[in-house]
């Protein structure tokens, strides 16, 4: 970074403007010895997500014929369960698949 900043940090610590505990770290930053890898890590995470999505896309492409019947069956099953939940009003009775007792 700026060499003037690196020279000013020890002077500021001696004068009491800057706390003694913070001066060594700020001096390392000013000299360029302490750097951030935030952008590099974000790039690696982005590439990991991109590769995962591409792999999932290839998996779906290769197994499309096997996935479609399962997906249709799941959609029909979820739709039937949703209708039963909406009609009965309570999830507990729906999952038991029993009719409620009539009131006396």
Secondary structure as the mmCIF struct_conf table of DSSP 4:
data_model
#
loop_
_struct_conf.conf_type_id
_struct_conf.id
_struct_conf.beg_label_comp_id
_struct_conf.beg_label_asym_id
_struct_conf.beg_label_seq_id
_struct_conf.end_label_comp_id
_struct_conf.end_label_asym_id
_struct_conf.end_label_seq_id
HELX_RH_AL_P HELX_RH_AL_P1 UNK A 3 UNK A 15
TURN_TY1_P TURN_TY1_P1 UNK A 16 UNK A 16
BEND BEND1 UNK A 17 UNK A 18
HELX_RH_AL_P HELX_RH_AL_P2 UNK A 20 UNK A 31
TURN_TY1_P TURN_TY1_P2 UNK A 32 UNK A 32
BEND BEND2 UNK A 34 UNK A 34
HELX_RH_AL_P HELX_RH_AL_P3 UNK A 38 UNK A 62
TURN_TY1_P TURN_TY1_P3 UNK A 63 UNK A 63
HELX_RH_AL_P HELX_RH_AL_P4 UNK A 64 UNK A 88
HELX_RH_AL_P HELX_RH_AL_P5 UNK A 91 UNK A 96
TURN_TY1_P TURN_TY1_P4 UNK A 97 UNK A 97
HELX_LH_PP_P HELX_LH_PP_P1 UNK A 99 UNK A 103
#
